[in-house]
Amino acid sequence: MLKRDSATNFLGAHVYLHQSADDTSLVRRSLQGDEAAFEALVTHYHRVLFTVALRMLGDYEDARDATQNTFIKAFQKLDTFDHQHRFFSWIYRILVNECLNARRGKPFMQGLDDEMPGKDKPDESLELAERQRRVRRAILALPPEYREVIVLRHFAALSYDEMAQTLSIPLRTVKSRLHTARQRLLRALAELGPR
């Protein structure tokens, strides 16, 4: 299971994703009843999916639930996975649906795990913590289509091509959304003021 400290490092949670040649093999083995094969998929994708869910939902427990539900639904529907596509793209769409379902009927969350600053340099730690809270609030305030491109690019470290494939949208749309998302994020941060 993912440790809370590693999941809540909001500004430094870059996760490198690549299409493992083993994904297709692991899916096939899972469908044949090999539990260890599905466990390997969970191990490989858990951190990045949790990170995306946390950025989309803004709440640790909701993100944990959405991630777990995603893996349950993926396991139940594994036979519908099209081997011509990336496994991450397929499971990511399940996660996004889980996040959207989790947000329905919930009030806007202002923060993400407002962690306590460190004891070494209290002034610097407080300033960093406040900056992180401002960024989190601004990202959570973005509409979902802009929030997800920010999260995929800056927290999941996907390339533009990977984002286009994952979101099933043209490359130019990815670039346009990301540009707009960054502009909105800058405006939102400016409106929040220096601190």
KEKOLVO-337215 format. One record per residue: residue in one letter; x, y, z of N, C-alpha, C in turn. Coordinates in nm, 4 decimals, always signed. Atoms other than C-alpha are relative to their C-alpha. Example, Ala and Ser with C-alpha at 12.3 -4.5 7.8 and 13.67 -1.06 7.14 Angstrom:
2
SITE  residuo       nc1       nc2       nc3      cac1      cac2      cac3       cc1       cc2       cc3
SITE        A   +0.0890   -0.1190   +0.0000   +1.2300   -0.4500   +0.7800   +0.0900   +0.1200   +0.0000
SITE        S   -0.0820   -0.1190   -0.0060   +1.3670   -0.1060   +0.7140   -0.0770   +0.1090   +0.0730
# end
This chain:
195
SITE  residuo       nc1       nc2       nc3      cac1      cac2      cac3       cc1       cc2       cc3
SITE        M   +0.0835   -0.1186   +0.0000   +0.0000   +0.0000   +0.0000   +0.0875   +0.1243   +0.0000
SITE        L   -0.0747   -0.1242   +0.0110   +0.1168   +0.3532   -0.0741   +0.0052   +0.0706   +0.1339
SITE        K   -0.0139   -0.0742   -0.1244   +0.2540   +0.5436   +0.2224   -0.0483   +0.1421   -0.0193
SITE        R   +0.0585   -0.1333   +0.0073   +0.0841   +0.8730   +0.2987   +0.1043   +0.1066   -0.0318
SITE        D   -0.1015   -0.1027   +0.0222   +0.4086   +1.0754   +0.3042   +0.0388   +0.0107   -0.1462
SITE        S   -0.0416   -0.0055   +0.1399   +0.5064   +0.9793   -0.0483   -0.1124   +0.0501   -0.0894
SITE        A   +0.1129   -0.0415   +0.0826   +0.1566   +1.0475   -0.1817   -0.0309   +0.1482   +0.0144
SITE        T   +0.0401   -0.1382   -0.0223   +0.1193   +1.3928   -0.0320   +0.1088   +0.1009   -0.0347
SITE        N   -0.1041   -0.0929   +0.0419   +0.4424   +1.5423   -0.1620   -0.0454   +0.0643   -0.1302
SITE        F   +0.0744   -0.0566   +0.1118   +0.2362   +1.7621   -0.3915   +0.0872   +0.0567   -0.1109
SITE        L   -0.0787   -0.0664   +0.1038   +0.5033   +1.9597   -0.5727   +0.1088   -0.0877   -0.0574
SITE        G   -0.1088   +0.0821   +0.0492   +0.7564   +1.6820   -0.6132   -0.0428   -0.1385   -0.0442
SITE        A   +0.0497   +0.1335   +0.0311   +0.5370   +1.3901   -0.7101   +0.0014   -0.0253   -0.1501
SITE        H   -0.0096   +0.0313   +0.1423   +0.6641   +1.3332   -1.0623   +0.0150   -0.1502   -0.0155
SITE        V   -0.0021   +0.1440   +0.0211   +0.5992   +0.9812   -1.1799   +0.0236   -0.0242   -0.1479
SITE        Y   -0.0290   +0.0309   +0.1394   +0.7535   +0.8480   -1.4978   -0.0838   -0.1193   -0.0420
SITE        L   +0.0816   +0.1084   +0.0531   +0.5139   +0.6374   -1.7001   +0.0537   -0.0457   -0.1336
SITE        H   -0.0333   +0.0529   +0.1310   +0.6002   +0.4138   -1.9848   -0.0872   -0.1208   -0.0256
SITE        Q   +0.0788   +0.1158   +0.0351   +0.4110   +0.1481   -2.1707   +0.0888   -0.1212   +0.0118
SITE        S   -0.0771   +0.1209   -0.0206   +0.5519   -0.1721   -2.0386   -0.0458   -0.1046   -0.1000
SITE        A   +0.0313   +0.1079   +0.0930   +0.5712   -0.4492   -2.2948   -0.0673   -0.1144   +0.0741
SITE        D   +0.0582   +0.1069   -0.0799   +0.4660   -0.6732   -2.0102   -0.1484   +0.0215   +0.0310
SITE        D   +0.1397   -0.0263   -0.0365   +0.1262   -0.5033   -1.9599   -0.0961   -0.0956   -0.0696
SITE        T   +0.0886   +0.0878   +0.0753   -0.0430   -0.7014   -2.2332   +0.0118   -0.1435   +0.0501
SITE        S   -0.0228   +0.1349   -0.0520   +0.1129   -1.0211   -2.1055   -0.0620   -0.0151   +0.1389
SITE        L   +0.0575   +0.0058   -0.1348   +0.0090   -0.9397   -1.7479   -0.1526   -0.0059   -0.0048
SITE        V   +0.1452   +0.0029   +0.0143   -0.3492   -0.8743   -1.8591   -0.0441   -0.1400   -0.0425
SITE        R   +0.0361   +0.1354   +0.0466   -0.3610   -1.2068   -2.0466   +0.0132   -0.1024   +0.1121
SITE        R   -0.0201   +0.0933   -0.1111   -0.2182   -1.3933   -1.7491   -0.1063   +0.0191   +0.1075
SITE        S   +0.1053   -0.0284   -0.0981   -0.4674   -1.2206   -1.5177   -0.1314   -0.0651   -0.0424
SITE        L   +0.1237   +0.0579   +0.0519   -0.7537   -1.3318   -1.7405   +0.0002   -0.1525   +0.0099
SITE        Q   -0.0123   +0.1457   -0.0135   -0.6217   -1.6884   -1.7112   +0.0025   -0.0430   +0.1471
SITE        G   +0.0088   +0.0322   -0.1411   -0.6456   -1.6661   -1.3317   +0.1265   +0.0213   +0.0811
SITE        D   -0.1261   -0.0250   -0.0701   -0.2912   -1.5619   -1.2406   -0.0140   +0.1280   +0.0836
SITE        E   +0.0207   -0.1156   -0.0882   -0.3497   -1.3346   -0.9387   +0.1254   +0.0865   +0.0119
SITE        A   -0.1256   -0.0756   -0.0111   +0.0171   -1.2346   -0.9213   +0.0170   +0.0960   -0.1183
SITE        A   -0.0111   -0.0858   +0.1183   -0.0089   -1.0881   -1.2723   -0.0782   +0.1293   +0.0206
SITE        F   +0.0773   -0.1219   -0.0251   -0.2867   -0.8474   -1.1737   +0.0635   +0.0809   +0.1123
SITE        E   -0.0692   -0.0691   -0.1093   -0.1011   -0.7656   -0.8537   +0.1184   +0.0809   -0.0533
SITE        A   -0.1114   -0.0729   +0.0615   +0.1972   -0.6641   -1.0697   -0.0497   +0.1274   -0.0687
SITE        L   +0.0577   -0.1198   +0.0620   -0.0280   -0.4233   -1.2641   -0.0360   +0.1031   +0.1071
SITE        V   +0.0356   -0.0901   -0.1097   -0.1574   -0.2767   -0.9379   +0.1251   +0.0676   +0.0540
SITE        T   -0.1250   -0.0543   -0.0530   +0.1964   -0.2326   -0.8073   +0.0586   +0.1043   -0.0942
SITE        H   -0.0595   -0.0901   +0.0996   +0.3105   -0.0669   -1.1296   -0.0766   +0.1320   -0.0127
SITE        Y   +0.0807   -0.1188   +0.0295   +0.0197   +0.1796   -1.1651   -0.0633   +0.0669   +0.1227
SITE        H   +0.0680   -0.0544   -0.1180   -0.1000   +0.2395   -0.8084   +0.0436   +0.1431   +0.0311
SITE        R   -0.0483   -0.1321   -0.0412   +0.1200   +0.5388   -0.7304   -0.0464   +0.1110   -0.0938
SITE        V   +0.0381   -0.1068   +0.0931   +0.0489   +0.7349   -1.0457   -0.1506   +0.0217   +0.0016
SITE        L   +0.1449   -0.0164   -0.0044   -0.3263   +0.6663   -1.0296   -0.0433   +0.0702   +0.1285
SITE        F   +0.0319   -0.0669   -0.1257   -0.3387   +0.7669   -0.6640   +0.0369   +0.1482   -0.0077
SITE        T   -0.0441   -0.1389   +0.0133   -0.1413   +1.0838   -0.7416   -0.0994   +0.0805   -0.0825
SITE        V   +0.0985   -0.0681   +0.0843   -0.3836   +1.1752   -1.0202   -0.1304   +0.0190   +0.0777
SITE        A   +0.1258   -0.0100   -0.0759   -0.6861   +1.1003   -0.7982   +0.0105   +0.1057   +0.1096
SITE        L   -0.0186   -0.0995   -0.1059   -0.5435   +1.3111   -0.5153   -0.0057   +0.1407   -0.0568
SITE        R   +0.0020   -0.1326   +0.0623   -0.4914   +1.6062   -0.7493   -0.1384   +0.0352   -0.0523
SITE        M   +0.1336   -0.0250   +0.0535   -0.8366   +1.5637   -0.9001   -0.1027   +0.0234   +0.1115
SITE        L   +0.1009   -0.0045   -0.1053   -1.0236   +1.5216   -0.5707   +0.0362   +0.0907   +0.1170
SITE        G   -0.0424   -0.0871   -0.1084   -0.8149   +1.7134   -0.3179   -0.0172   -0.0585   +0.1380
SITE        D   +0.0201   +0.0625   -0.1304   -0.8834   +1.4654   -0.0391   +0.0662   -0.1376   -0.0010
SITE        Y   -0.0767   +0.1240   -0.0067   -0.6566   +1.1784   +0.0664   -0.0906   -0.1235   +0.0018
SITE        E   +0.0877   +0.1174   -0.0133   -0.9346   +0.9373   +0.1687   -0.0826   -0.0219   -0.1267
SITE        D   +0.0763   +0.0132   +0.1245   -1.1460   +1.0091   -0.1401   +0.0884   -0.0527   -0.1126
SITE        A   -0.0936   +0.0465   +0.1035   -0.8404   +0.9580   -0.3612   +0.0324   -0.1477   +0.0200
SITE        R   -0.0288   +0.1408   -0.0298   -0.7605   +0.6300   -0.1873   -0.1179   -0.0877   -0.0419
SITE        D   +0.1191   +0.0761   +0.0389   -1.1185   +0.5097   -0.2347   -0.0146   -0.0080   -0.1519
SITE        A   +0.0125   -0.0017   +0.1464   -1.1261   +0.6164   -0.6012   +0.1022   -0.0923   -0.0644
SITE        T   -0.1053   +0.0861   +0.0549   -0.7964   +0.4371   -0.6677   -0.0347   -0.1473   +0.0214
SITE        Q   +0.0376   +0.1389   -0.0278   -0.9131   +0.1171   -0.4987   -0.1184   -0.0433   -0.0857
SITE        N   +0.1152   +0.0323   +0.0846   -1.2467   +0.1280   -0.6818   +0.0405   -0.0173   -0.1452
SITE        T   -0.0492   +0.0114   +0.1375   -1.0602   +0.1783   -1.0073   +0.0591   -0.1376   -0.0250
SITE        F   -0.0602   +0.1320   +0.0181   -0.8582   -0.1383   -0.9586   -0.1042   -0.1115   +0.0074
SITE        I   +0.1068   +0.1013   -0.0084   -1.1686   -0.3342   -0.8578   -0.0763   -0.0062   -0.1319
SITE        K   +0.0748   -0.0024   +0.1264   -1.3575   -0.2207   -1.1680   +0.0860   -0.0493   -0.1158
SITE        A   -0.0895   +0.0478   +0.1064   -1.0537   -0.2815   -1.3887   +0.0075   -0.1518   +0.0024
SITE        F   -0.0066   +0.1454   -0.0120   -1.0290   -0.6369   -1.2566   -0.1292   -0.0635   -0.0505
SITE        Q   +0.1297   +0.0545   +0.0407   -1.4015   -0.6961   -1.3100   -0.0224   +0.0100   -0.1507
SITE        K   +0.0231   -0.0239   +0.1432   -1.3883   -0.5597   -1.6669   +0.1241   -0.0269   -0.0842
SITE        L   -0.1279   +0.0231   +0.0684   -1.0428   -0.6826   -1.7639   -0.0188   -0.0629   -0.1375
SITE        D   +0.0235   +0.0649   +0.1292   -1.1895   -0.8904   -2.0453   -0.0442   +0.0984   -0.1083
SITE        T   +0.0387   -0.1006   +0.0992   -1.3068   -0.5670   -2.2148   +0.1197   +0.0836   -0.0475
SITE        F   -0.1193   -0.0769   +0.0384   -0.9509   -0.4265   -2.2384   +0.0416   -0.0365   -0.1423
SITE        D   -0.0440   +0.0184   +0.1384   -0.8457   -0.3798   -2.6022   +0.1526   +0.0044   -0.0031
SITE        H   -0.1461   +0.0128   -0.0040   -0.4857   -0.4992   -2.6342   +0.0721   +0.0881   -0.1019
SITE        Q   -0.0625   -0.0905   +0.0969   -0.4248   -0.2571   -2.9212   +0.0245   +0.1383   +0.0610
SITE        H   -0.0182   -0.1279   -0.0674   -0.4352   +0.0317   -2.6725   +0.0867   -0.0179   +0.1234
SITE        R   -0.0812   +0.0045   -0.1218   -0.2208   +0.1210   -2.3728   -0.0882   -0.0332   +0.1202
SITE        F   +0.0733   +0.0353   -0.1217   -0.3303   -0.0319   -2.0447   -0.0216   +0.1243   +0.0861
SITE        F   +0.0151   -0.1197   -0.0824   -0.2658   +0.2985   -1.8647   -0.1142   +0.0878   -0.0504
SITE        S   +0.1082   -0.0828   +0.0546   -0.5007   +0.4856   -2.0997   -0.1357   -0.0567   +0.0394
SITE        W   +0.1262   +0.0667   -0.0328   -0.7738   +0.2311   -2.0330   -0.0341   +0.0173   +0.1479
SITE        I   +0.0267   -0.0073   -0.1441   -0.7391   +0.2273   -1.6535   -0.0126   +0.1463   +0.0457
SITE        Y   +0.0116   -0.1419   -0.0328   -0.6949   +0.6058   -1.6440   -0.1435   +0.0488   -0.0201
SITE        R   +0.1390   -0.0410   +0.0256   -1.0410   +0.6527   -1.7979   -0.0921   -0.0506   +0.1109
SITE        I   +0.0790   +0.0530   -0.1118   -1.1864   +0.4284   -1.5255   +0.0201   +0.0899   +0.1220
SITE        L   -0.0302   -0.0865   -0.1142   -1.0099   +0.6430   -1.2634   -0.0705   +0.1348   -0.0114
SITE        V   +0.0648   -0.1300   +0.0186   -1.1417   +0.9691   -1.4099   -0.1490   -0.0114   +0.0301
SITE        N   +0.1423   +0.0193   -0.0291   -1.4969   +0.8322   -1.3981   -0.0241   -0.0158   +0.1502
SITE        E   +0.0114   +0.0149   -0.1453   -1.4447   +0.7288   -1.0353   +0.0142   +0.1347   +0.0701
SITE        C   -0.0207   -0.1323   -0.0595   -1.3150   +1.0777   -0.9515   -0.1211   +0.0900   -0.0229
SITE        L   +0.1188   -0.0812   +0.0283   -1.6107   +1.2442   -1.1229   -0.1171   -0.0445   +0.0861
SITE        N   +0.1069   +0.0514   -0.0864   -1.8509   +1.0179   -0.9329   +0.0214   +0.0435   +0.1448
SITE        A   -0.0315   -0.0378   -0.1374   -1.6728   +1.0983   -0.6058   -0.0271   +0.1481   +0.0258
SITE        R   +0.0191   -0.1450   -0.0165   -1.7008   +1.4747   -0.6646   -0.1461   +0.0413   -0.0063
SITE        R   +0.1422   -0.0351   +0.0115   -2.0734   +1.4666   -0.7432   -0.0604   +0.0179   +0.1384
SITE        G   +0.0713   -0.0241   -0.1245   -2.2702   +1.6198   -0.4623   +0.0888   +0.0373   +0.1178
SITE        K   -0.0893   -0.0383   -0.1094   -1.9607   +1.7120   -0.2585   +0.0356   +0.1468   -0.0140
SITE        P   -0.0424   -0.1404   +0.0073   -1.8688   +2.0678   -0.1683   +0.1457   +0.0085   -0.0446
SITE        F   -0.1377   -0.0235   +0.0431   -1.5487   +2.2143   -0.3093   +0.0953   -0.0126   +0.1186
SITE        M   -0.0988   +0.0187   -0.1066   -1.2487   +2.1093   -0.1012   +0.1063   +0.1092   -0.0128
SITE        Q   -0.0968   -0.1094   +0.0034   -1.0165   +2.3948   -0.0073   +0.1444   -0.0468   +0.0054
SITE        G   -0.1401   +0.0386   -0.0140   -0.7042   +2.1986   +0.0715   +0.0219   -0.1463   -0.0233
SITE        L   -0.0416   +0.1388   +0.0138   -0.5150   +1.8781   +0.0241   +0.0923   -0.0278   +0.1147
SITE        D   -0.0925   +0.0401   -0.1053   -0.3729   +1.7389   +0.3434   +0.0934   +0.1125   +0.0410
SITE        D   -0.0853   -0.1116   -0.0401   -0.2411   +2.0629   +0.4846   +0.1004   -0.0482   +0.1036
SITE        E   -0.1027   +0.0574   -0.0874   +0.0738   +1.9103   +0.6225   +0.0674   +0.1073   +0.0843
SITE        M   -0.0690   -0.0919   -0.0900   +0.2604   +2.0672   +0.9095   +0.1388   +0.0308   -0.0534
SITE        P   -0.1341   -0.0350   +0.0449   +0.5762   +2.2564   +0.8180   +0.1053   -0.0656   +0.0883
SITE        G   -0.1113   +0.0606   -0.0733   +0.9135   +2.1193   +0.9247   +0.0488   +0.0878   +0.1132
SITE        K   -0.0477   -0.0736   -0.1173   +1.0944   +2.2237   +1.2419   +0.1346   +0.0680   -0.0220
SITE        D   -0.1352   -0.0527   +0.0203   +1.4392   +2.3031   +1.0957   -0.0005   +0.1512   -0.0200
SITE        K   +0.0057   -0.1427   +0.0336   +1.3629   +2.6430   +0.9397   -0.1470   +0.0388   -0.0078
SITE        P   +0.1440   -0.0233   -0.0044   +1.0127   +2.7408   +1.0489   -0.0504   +0.1030   -0.1007
SITE        D   +0.0467   -0.1033   +0.0928   +0.9878   +3.0573   +0.8371   -0.0064   -0.0522   -0.1431
SITE        E   -0.0037   +0.0549   +0.1358   +1.0927   +2.8829   +0.5154   -0.1040   -0.1097   -0.0161
SITE        S   +0.0964   +0.1091   +0.0064   +0.8763   +2.5806   +0.5943   -0.1422   +0.0536   -0.0071
SITE        L   +0.1336   -0.0594   +0.0033   +0.5718   +2.7957   +0.6625   -0.0285   +0.0622   -0.1365
SITE        E   +0.0171   -0.0623   +0.1316   +0.6252   +2.9868   +0.3396   -0.0229   -0.1060   -0.1074
SITE        L   +0.0169   +0.1087   +0.0968   +0.6639   +2.6649   +0.1399   -0.1374   -0.0645   +0.0149
SITE        A   +0.1301   +0.0615   -0.0242   +0.3542   +2.5130   +0.3016   -0.1126   +0.0895   -0.0519
SITE        E   +0.1020   -0.0929   +0.0478   +0.1515   +2.8254   +0.2238   -0.0031   +0.0039   -0.1528
SITE        R   -0.0079   +0.0018   +0.1467   +0.2728   +2.8273   -0.1378   -0.0651   -0.1265   -0.0553
SITE        Q   +0.0584   +0.1264   +0.0443   +0.1763   +2.4612   -0.1739   -0.1522   +0.0024   +0.0139
SITE        R   +0.1449   -0.0101   -0.0185   -0.1722   +2.5286   -0.0317   -0.0632   +0.0865   -0.1093
SITE        R   +0.0529   -0.0896   +0.1037   -0.2221   +2.8154   -0.2788   -0.0058   -0.0708   -0.1351
SITE        V   -0.0033   +0.0733   +0.1274   -0.1189   +2.5977   -0.5742   -0.1090   -0.1071   -0.0016
SITE        R   +0.1033   +0.1050   -0.0072   -0.3449   +2.3136   -0.4587   -0.1394   +0.0588   -0.0186
SITE        R   +0.1309   -0.0640   +0.0136   -0.6433   +2.5463   -0.4213   -0.0243   +0.0433   -0.1440
SITE        A   +0.0148   -0.0476   +0.1378   -0.5810   +2.6950   -0.7658   -0.0234   -0.1162   -0.0964
SITE        I   +0.0193   +0.1164   +0.0878   -0.5519   +2.3512   -0.9313   -0.1384   -0.0600   +0.0203
SITE        L   +0.1321   +0.0574   -0.0276   -0.8648   +2.2213   -0.7597   -0.1131   +0.0878   -0.0533
SITE        A   +0.1025   -0.0905   +0.0502   -1.0552   +2.5294   -0.8787   -0.0139   -0.0056   -0.1525
SITE        L   +0.0073   +0.0112   +0.1460   -0.9799   +2.4521   -1.2450   -0.1119   -0.0950   -0.0402
SITE        P   +0.0960   +0.0980   +0.0520   -1.2525   +2.2833   -1.4527   +0.0733   -0.1340   -0.0252
SITE        P   -0.0647   +0.1320   +0.0104   -1.1850   +1.9058   -1.4781   +0.0878   -0.0210   -0.1235
SITE        E   -0.0802   +0.0237   +0.1213   -1.0605   +1.9100   -1.8393   +0.1341   +0.0734   +0.0044
SITE        Y   -0.1269   -0.0723   -0.0150   -0.7930   +2.1677   -1.7485   +0.0818   -0.0572   +0.1153
SITE        R   -0.0694   +0.0596   -0.1140   -0.7111   +2.0109   -1.4140   +0.0719   -0.1276   -0.0426
SITE        E   -0.0623   +0.1272   +0.0348   -0.6429   +1.6732   -1.5729   +0.1228   +0.0173   -0.0887
SITE        V   -0.1211   -0.0168   +0.0816   -0.3965   +1.8075   -1.8317   +0.1159   +0.0520   +0.0847
SITE        I   -0.1055   -0.0463   -0.0914   -0.2043   +1.9915   -1.5565   +0.0554   -0.1183   +0.0783
SITE        V   -0.0423   +0.1154   -0.0798   -0.1955   +1.6767   -1.3451   +0.0794   -0.0996   -0.0836
SITE        L   -0.0703   +0.0983   +0.0837   -0.0948   +1.4469   -1.6310   +0.1370   +0.0499   -0.0453
SITE        R   -0.1271   -0.0544   +0.0479   +0.1794   +1.6788   -1.7538   +0.0995   +0.0226   +0.1143
SITE        H   -0.0922   -0.0442   -0.1036   +0.3260   +1.8089   -1.4293   +0.0135   -0.0942   +0.1189
SITE        F   -0.0098   +0.0923   -0.1128   +0.2553   +1.5305   -1.1798   +0.0171   -0.1445   -0.0436
SITE        A   -0.0201   +0.1353   +0.0526   +0.2352   +1.2141   -1.3903   +0.1115   -0.0013   -0.1039
SITE        A   -0.1120   -0.0158   +0.0932   +0.5076   +1.3461   -1.6274   -0.0223   -0.0692   -0.1338
SITE        L   +0.0278   +0.0566   +0.1318   +0.3359   +1.2256   -1.9444   +0.0438   +0.0987   -0.1079
SITE        S   -0.0321   -0.0837   +0.1154   +0.4538   +1.3549   -2.2803   -0.1309   +0.0468   -0.0627
SITE        Y   +0.1200   -0.0465   +0.0681   +0.2108   +1.5439   -2.5042   -0.0669   -0.1151   -0.0754
SITE        D   +0.0557   +0.1141   +0.0737   +0.1681   +1.2330   -2.7203   -0.0696   -0.0984   +0.0937
SITE        E   +0.0615   +0.0916   -0.0973   +0.0994   +1.0149   -2.4147   -0.1299   +0.0588   +0.0534
SITE        M   +0.1220   -0.0640   -0.0477   -0.1540   +1.2689   -2.2908   -0.1107   -0.0104   -0.1043
SITE        A   +0.0994   +0.0085   +0.1069   -0.3311   +1.2740   -2.6281   -0.0584   -0.1409   -0.0071
SITE        Q   +0.0461   +0.1384   +0.0057   -0.3497   +0.8955   -2.6310   -0.0837   -0.0345   +0.1232
SITE        T   +0.0711   +0.0301   -0.1246   -0.4591   +0.8728   -2.2668   -0.1375   +0.0650   +0.0026
SITE        L   +0.1260   -0.0743   -0.0038   -0.7311   +1.1367   -2.3064   -0.0856   -0.0210   -0.1241
SITE        S   +0.0695   +0.0241   +0.1272   -0.8304   +1.0221   -2.6577   -0.0428   +0.1307   -0.0662
SITE        I   +0.0245   -0.1277   +0.0668   -0.8029   +1.3759   -2.7939   +0.1206   +0.0306   -0.0883
SITE        P   -0.1122   -0.0341   +0.0877   -0.5880   +1.5261   -3.0717   +0.1128   +0.0718   +0.0753
SITE        L   -0.1179   -0.0622   -0.0602   -0.2368   +1.6469   -2.9869   -0.0176   +0.1510   +0.0119
SITE        R   +0.0180   -0.1468   -0.0048   -0.3266   +2.0074   -3.0730   -0.0983   +0.0396   +0.1099
SITE        T   +0.0939   -0.0279   -0.1084   -0.6170   +1.9894   -2.8257   +0.0705   -0.0080   +0.1346
SITE        V   -0.0791   +0.0123   -0.1226   -0.3784   +1.8708   -2.5538   +0.0791   +0.1276   +0.0228
SITE        K   -0.0828   -0.1196   -0.0122   -0.1463   +2.1633   -2.6219   -0.0850   +0.1229   +0.0305
SITE        S   +0.0887   -0.1139   -0.0217   -0.4341   +2.4109   -2.6352   -0.0551   -0.0009   +0.1432
SITE        R   +0.0540   +0.0095   -0.1367   -0.5888   +2.2841   -2.3103   +0.1074   +0.0296   +0.1041
SITE        L   -0.1075   -0.0217   -0.0960   -0.2547   +2.2838   -2.1354   +0.0366   +0.1477   +0.0062
SITE        H   -0.0288   -0.1436   +0.0027   -0.1836   +2.6406   -2.2473   -0.1072   +0.0771   +0.0776
SITE        T   +0.1104   -0.0674   -0.0688   -0.5270   +2.7547   -2.1298   +0.0031   -0.0293   +0.1499
SITE        A   -0.0050   +0.0390   -0.1413   -0.4927   +2.5606   -1.8035   +0.1088   +0.0767   +0.0740
SITE        R   -0.1104   -0.0745   -0.0635   -0.1573   +2.7237   -1.7279   -0.0357   +0.1470   +0.0178
SITE        Q   +0.0409   -0.1405   -0.0097   -0.2991   +3.0692   -1.8021   -0.1011   +0.0200   +0.1126
SITE        R   +0.1010   -0.0088   -0.1066   -0.5985   +3.0078   -1.5747   +0.0647   -0.0184   +0.1370
SITE        L   -0.0691   +0.0259   -0.1257   -0.3699   +2.8730   -1.3048   +0.0776   +0.1240   +0.0448
SITE        L   -0.0734   -0.1225   -0.0326   -0.1498   +3.1828   -1.3212   -0.0937   +0.1103   +0.0475
SITE        R   +0.0970   -0.1026   -0.0414   -0.4542   +3.4109   -1.3023   -0.0554   -0.0301   +0.1394
SITE        A   +0.0552   +0.0387   -0.1309   -0.5946   +3.2153   -1.0081   +0.1018   +0.0256   +0.1104
SITE        L   -0.1049   -0.0240   -0.1010   -0.2631   +3.2349   -0.8229   +0.0185   +0.1492   +0.0233
SITE        A   -0.0130   -0.1447   -0.0147   -0.2387   +3.6067   -0.8910   -0.1159   +0.0568   +0.0829
SITE        E   +0.1167   -0.0465   -0.0750   -0.5924   +3.6569   -0.7549   +0.0095   -0.0362   +0.1480
SITE        L   -0.0171   +0.0405   -0.1395   -0.4978   +3.4695   -0.4391   +0.0991   +0.0897   +0.0721
SITE        G   -0.0970   -0.0923   -0.0608   -0.2271   +3.7293   -0.3827   +0.1311   -0.0697   +0.0368
SITE        P   -0.1314   +0.0556   -0.0298   +0.1335   +3.6822   -0.2686   -0.0028   -0.1050   +0.1097
SITE        R   +0.0096   +0.1033   -0.1052   +0.0316   +3.4859   +0.0459   -0.1350   -0.0011   +0.0570
# end
